[in-house]
Amino acid sequence: MNAVKRNSGTRIVAGISAAALLMLVGCDVPGVYRPPRPATGGPYTFYVSPDGDDGNDGLSPEKPWRTLDHADGARFRPGDRLRLEGGERFAGSITLEGNEAGAPSQPVVIESYGTGRATIAPRGTSGITVRDTAGVEIRNLSLVGDAESLRKGVGIAFRNGLPDGRRLDHVRITDVEARGFQNGISVGAEKGAAAGYGDVRISAVSVHHNLEGGLVFYGPRFEAERPAYAHTGIRVDRVEAYSNTGDPRSEGRNTGSGIVLGSVRDARVMRSVAHDNGARSAAGAQEGPEGIWVYDSTGVVLENNRSYRNRTGSRVDGGGFGLDNNVSSSVVQYNLAYGNDGPGFLVYSGQSTGAHKDNVVRFNMSWDDARKLPEYGGIVAYGSRMSDLDIYHNTVVMRTEGLASAEATGSRPPALRLRDGMRGVRVHNNIFATDGGPLVDAQSPYAPGVIRLQGNVYHGEGGWALKWGDRSFTTLSGWRGASLQETLAGEPTGSGADPCLPALAVPLTGGIDVGNLVPRCASGVPAGAGPPSWGIDLGPVDYFGHAVRPTLTAGAVQEGTASGT
């Protein structure tokens, strides 16, 4: 008898649906076939090879099972391993249910053996699904979807639908590729579930050429009065998410992102890359994709990542990094963004919950972002009831070379864009450099008690320009006098000097070398008070790993060239 695939849909037995079998008078309906286990002992390691036989016990490489469907019928206990022969392709899928696995100290492991990765090729569904259980490790596998899986399946899906609010611990996904699905990897709390997964480690993973996203975490709707987070203890390391195109049919929601963290607490994304995502996202969508972004979460760190050439099919988003709605106590540091359609770094609140607060954006690099959408900029911050945001020690270079909007309309993206809805925002010790576009574009003439800028370098190559509400300024001193920004205790701070950044002159075809974002002359050191005066935590090192030392004190201001004074 053929093995029966366990899933949430209709079961098929020997080509006849279970519903049809019920109509056969006088015939017994067979149950799900499960390969036999040894009566005692364990845990066990089961092997699958195209050269095997489903009549074997599957307990050794010499007597493996043959099909993935047969293996999927097994009930896996804590400590069991399912091993697929490396270099081979297996049609079908694997599902672990709530009565399987479940022991973090004795995880069930699904992996390859022999030489190379085994490939799981599902038929119009997900590759590996883990439902209402954890204590699972998935290693050294490729998951490749078909045309139907592109809209219906996930490469690896972890789903917690338990109504009792129990968080499921211990998930490991390592050295895995997932492509050709709706999402490459997703970890979620299903509707009605109060919790998701804890102690999650995803590393050395490639998620690419999926329809809606690469790596996605999600959970229940956020409630500011009772903030709860589905997932906790998340570590994402060395994940590459690219060419996740977005769905041109999806007008009602964003698609086409690389890495998305929603409803998480205590999470870290590090040494990961998101690039060339979102190109086919819907033209009429009101939300767009981002390379790496976070929403409805707290205590998240994004560090030492790169996000570049991300796109949007619409007029929104398409940026490198984002802290979106209801994000708190989170840090974006030591990241590089370049060549994105939208902003390099976006901090945004579209909901009046007051839950977007206490965030930091520091020691990042943005180079030639907002290539399609000049209404953004290198760093962009705005939103309803956003509070207590620190933006410091970032370097932003914006150029008009190859910028279609500048050639067609004269519109140029600023290095920094500030829009209404925020309070308690501090912008300190950054380098903002443009080749003629606005250095800062502020929607309103913010008083220092609402948004404060101090100790920044503002360099306009070929012309100094800054917009502050309805007014435009061509000198730092003129803006300082009108706005009371860039002052401390009545003394001037900030600089209009040339930081000598090679990035301003490197051709677009010259590639990206972050060394070109390092100031080459002393005048590029941000002037103004050091950390004790700013009252901010600088962290131990800068983008390049150099120890952070206090900058100059107030009054030691370098005004620079005439265009910046």
N, C-alpha and C positions, 0 to 999 in steps of 0.2 A: 504494500500500500504506500502511496506517496505521502510525504510529510505534509503537515498542515501548518500554514503560516498563522501565527497568533497576531492579530491586530484588532483594531476597534471596528473594523468593517465586516462585511460578509465573509465567512470562511468558505474556502473552496476545497472540496475533497475529490480528488481524481477527476477534476474537470466539471463536477456537478456542484452547484451551490447548495449550502445547507438548507436554504428555504425550499429548494426544489425537492430535496430528500424528504422533508417533512410531509410532502404530498404523496409519497410512495406508500400506499397502504400495505401494512404487514411487514415493512422493512424497519429494522433498527437503525437509528441514526448514530453513526460512530462518533465517539468523542475525539478530542484533540490527541493526536498521536505524540507521545513523548519518548524519545530514545531512552532505553533502560539505563539506570545507574547501578553501580555495585550496591548491594544491600547494606553494607556497613562501611565505615571508614570515611576517608576523604580528609581534606578537600582533594579534588581531582583535576587533572589537566586533560582537556579534550582537544583533539586535532582534526583539522579538516583539510583535505587535499583533493584536487581533481582526479588523482589516481586512486582515491580511496573507494570505500563501499559503505553505503548507509546501513548495511547489515553488520558492519564491524562494531566493536565496542567503543572505538574512537579514543582509546586511552593511550595510544602511542603513535609516533610518526610512522611505525610499520603497519598499523591497523587504523588508519584515520577514517572518519566519515568522508563522504564525497560532496554533499551539498550543504549550502548555508541554510536552506529551508529545514533540512533535517536537524541541523544543530540548533536552530532557533526553537525547535520544539522541546529542547532540554530545559529543565528547571535548575537554574544555577544557584548553588548554595554559597555562603561566605567562604572565601578562599579559593574557589574554583577558578580555572583559567580556560578560556577558549582561544585556541591558537590556529591561525589560518596560514597556509603555506605562502611564504614570501614570493613575490614575483608573479603570482597567479591572480586571476580575476574570478570573483564569486558573485553570481547573480543572486538577488534576494536581499534580505535585511535581517537585523537582529533587534528583538525587543526584550527588555528586562522589566518585569512587572513588580508590583509592590510586595509579592511573596517571594522575591528573589533578592540576592545580594543583601545589602542593608547593614553590613558590619564594617565600620571604618578601619578597625584593627585587622580585619581579614577581607580585603576588598576582592571583588570579582574582577578579573583582568581579561580584557579582549585585546589581542595583539597578533603580530606576525611571528612566524618562526622561519628559520632557514635564511636564505639570501634575499634581501630586498623587502619592499612592502607588499603586502597583499592588498588587493583592491576589492572593495564591496560596491557592487553596482545594483542598487535597488530598482524596482520596476514601478515607477510612478508613485513612489512614497519616500519616506525617510530612510537613511542608511542604518543608523543605530538610534533607537529610542529607549530612554530610561525613564520609566514612569512610576512615581510614588515610591521611589527607593533611591538609595545612594550607596556609598561604599563601593564605588566602581572606578576602575582605571582603564583608559583606552589609549593604546600605544601603537606607534609605528604602523599606521594604516592609511590607505587612500580611500576616500569615498567619492564616487563619481555618479552624479545623477543623470537621468535621461530627460527627454523633452517634457514629460509629464511631471517629473520630480522638480523641475524648474519652477513650477507654480504650486506644487502641493507638498513638497518634501523639504526636510532639513537634513544636512549631512549627519550631524549628531545633535539630538534633541534631548535635553533633560527637562522633565515636567513634574512639578509637584502640585497635585490637585487635592491634597489631603485637607479636609475641612477643619481639622482640629488645631491648626496653626503650628504643627510640628515641623521644625526646620530639619532638613535632611543633610547630613554631613559627609564629607569626603568625596570629592570629585577630582579626578586627574585626567587631563587630556594632553598628551605629549607626542611630538613628532608625527603629526597628523596633517593630511591635506584633505580639504573638502571643497568640491567645485560642482557646479551644475545644479544647484538647489535654490529654493526660495531664500533660505539663509544657510550659510555654511555651518555655523554652530550656534545654537540658541539655548539659553538657560532661563527657565521661566516659572513663575507661580501662576497657575491656571486660575480662571475665574472662580471665585468662591474660596480660594485658598488664601490663608493669611500669611504664609511663609513659603520660602523657596529652598535655597541651598546655602550651606555654609562650608568653609574650608575648601574653597575651589581653587585649583591650580591649573592654568592653561598655558603651555609653553611650547616653543619651537613648532608653531602651527602656521599653516598657510591656508587662508580662506579666500578664494578668488573665483571670478566669473560666476558669481551667484546673482540672483535677480534683485533681491531686496536688501541684503546686508551680508557682511562677512561674519563677525562675531557679535552676538546680541544678548544682553541681559534685560529682562523685563519683569514687572510685577503688577500688583493691584493699583488701582487709582490712588494717587497721593491725597492725603487729608491733612492739611496744615494744623488743624486743632489736635489731631492725634497722629503725629508723624510715625510711620512704621516703614520698615525696609525689608523687602522679601529676602534679600541675599546678604550675607556678611562674610568677611574674611576672604576676599577675592584677590587673587594675584594673577595678572596677565603679563607674560614675559616673552619677548621675541616672537610676537605674532605678526605676520605679514598679511595685510588685508588689501587686496587690489582688484581692480576691474570688476567690482560688484556694481553692475550698471545702473540699477534703479529700474522701476517698472513704469513705462510710459502710459500705462492704463490707470495708474493709481493717482487720481487727482485729490483724494481725500486725506492722504497722509504722506509722510516723508518716506522715501525709499532710496537706496543707493549709497548707504554709509559703509564705512569700513569697520569700525569698532564702536559699539554703543553700549553704555552702561546705564540702566534704568532700575530704580528701586534697589540700590546697593548701599551698604554701610561698611566702612573699613575696606576700601578697595585700592589697588595700585595697578596701574598700567605702565610698563617700563620697557625700554629697548624695543619698541614695536614700531611698525611702519604701516601707514595707510596711504595709498596713492592711486590715482587714476580711477577713482570711484565716481558714481553718480551721473555719468554722461547721458544716460537715457531716462533719467527721472522725469516725471510728468511735467509738461510745459505749463499746465494750469494749476499746479499744486501750490497751496498756501504755505506749505512747509517743505524745506529742502533737505538734502543730505549734507553731512559733514564727514571729514576723515575720521576723527576720533572725538566723541562727545559724550556728555553726561547729563542726565536729568533725574529729578525726583530722588536725589541721593545725598549722602553726607559722608564726610571723612574720606574723600577720594583724592588720590595723588596721581597726576599724569606727569611722568618724568622721563627724560632722555629718549623721547620718541621723535619720529619724523612724519610729517604729513604734507604731501605735495601733489600738485596737479589734480586735485579733486575738483569735480565739476558739478554743475546743477543744470537741469533742463529748463528751469523756471527763472524767475527774478528774485529768488530768495536763497540764502545759505550758500552751499558749495564751498565752505571754508575748510581750514585745516583742523582747528581744535575749538571745542565749545563747552562752556558751562551753561546749560540751558535752565529751564524752569525748576525752581525749588531745590537748588543745589546750595549746600552750606558747608562751612568748615573744610573747604577743599583747596588744593594747591595745584597749579599748573606751572611746572618749572623745568628748565634745561631742555626745552623742546625746540625743534626747527620746523618752520612752515614756509613754503615757498610755491609760487606759481599756481596758487589756488584761484578758482573763479571768485570766491567770496573772501571773507576776512581770514587773516592768518590765525587770529585768536579772537573769539567772540564770547562775551559774557552777557547773557540776556535773560530777562525775566518778562514773560508775557502774561503772568498770572499775579493778581493782587493778593497773594497769600502772606507776604512778609517772610516767606521761608527761604528766599534767596539772599544769603548774608554770610559775612565772615569768610570771604574767599580771597585768594592770593594768586596773582599772575606775575611771575618773576623769572629773571635770567633766561628768557626765551629770545629766539631770533625769528623775525619775519622779513622775508625778502621777496619783493615783487608779488605780493598777494593782491586780492581784489582785481584780478585781471579782466574779468567779465563785468563785475558789478561795482562800479566806482562809488555807489552809495554806501558801501561799507568802508574798509580801510585795512591797515595792517593790524591794529588792535581796535576793537569796537566794544563799547560798553553802554548798555541802556536797559531800561525796563521798569516795570511797575513795582514799586515798593522794594527795590533792591537797596541793600545797605552794607556798609563796612566792607568795601572792596579796596585792596592794595594792589597797585600796578607799579612795579619797580625793577630797575636794572635790566630792562629789556632793550633790545636793539631792533629798530624797524627801519628798513630801507624801501622806499617806494619810488619807482621810476616810470616814465611814460613810454619808454621804448617798446614798441610792439603792442601798445595798449589801444585797442580799437576805439574805445569810448573817447579817449583823448583826441585821436585823429578825427573822429566824426563830429563830436559835440564840444570838445574842449573840456569835458568833465574829467577831473582827475581825483583819484582816491587819496585821502589824507593818510599820514602815518598813524594818527590817533583820531578816532571819532568818538565823541561823547554826546549822548542823547538824553532826553529827559527821563525822569522817574527814579533817579538814584539820589542817595545821600550818604555822607561818610565815605566818599571815594578819595583816595590819596594816590597821586601819580608822582613818583619820585625817581630821580637818578636814572632816567631812561635816555637813550639816544634816539632821536627822531631825525631822519634824513630823507630829503626828497630832491628831485631834480627840477623843481619848479612848482609842483603841486602843493596844496596846503599842508603844513606840518601838523596842525591841529584843526579840527572842525568841530566846534561845540554848538549844539542846537540852541542853547540859551547862554546868557552872560553869567555863568555860575559864580556865586560868591564863594570865597575860600571856605566858609563854614559848611558848604554843600559838597563841593569838589575842590580839592586843593592840589595844585601843581607846584613842585619845588625841586630845584637841583637838576633839572633836565637839560640836555643839550638839544638845541633846535637848529639844524643846519639845512639851509635851502641852497642847493647848488644852482647858481644862476638866477636866484631871486628868493627872497624870504617872504612867506605868506602864511597867515594864520587867520582863521575865521572864529569869531567869538560872538555868538548870537547873530544879530543883524549887522555887526560891524566887521570890517576886514582890517588887518594890520600888516604893515610891511617891516616893522622893527620890533625887536624884543622889548626895548625900553618903552615904546609907545603902548604896547599891549599891557606891560607890567603896570604902567601908571594908570591905565584905564580900568584894569580888572582887579588890581591888588594881588594877582597871582604872582608866583615866583618872588615872594618876599618872605622874610622871617624876622620878626621883631623890628619891622620897619626897614631892614636891610635887604638889598637885592640878592636873589639867588638865580641860578640858571645860567646858561651860556648860549651864545649864538655862534660860537667858534666852529671851525671846520674840524671834525674828528678824523679826517683823512681816512675814510673808509674806501678801500678798493672796490667794494661792491657797487658803488655808484657808477663805476666806469666799465665793469665787466660786461661784455656782450651777452645777450640772452642765450646765444648758442655756446657760450663758454662753459656751461655746466655750473654746478654749485660746489663751492669750496667755502666752508664756514670760516676759514681763516680770513676771507675777504670781508668779514663782518667785524674784524678786530680793529679798533682805532690804531692808526699808525703815527700819531703825533700827540704830544702831551696835552695840547689844547682840547683834545677830545674827552678828557676826564670830566665827568659831570661835576660842576662846581656847586657850592652850597654846603649846608650843614651835614655832618656825618650821621650815622645811625642813632646816637643818643638823642639828637634833636628831632629826628623823624619819628622815633619811637616805634620802629618796625623791626621784625626779626629778619635779618638778612640771610640767614642760612649759613652753612659752613663754607661753601665754595661757589664760584660763578659757573657759567656754562662750560667753560673749558677745564674745570677742576682746580682753578687757582683759589687760594685762600682769600676770603673777602676781608678787606680792611676799610676802615672809615674813610670817607672822602673829605674834601676840604671843609673848613668851617665857614659859617655865614660871614659875608663881607669879602671873602677871598674869591671874588667873582671874575670870571674871564669873559669879557664882553665880546671878544673876537673881532671879526671884520665889521666894517661899517654897515653892511646889509643886515647884521644880526643885532646891532646895538640899539 
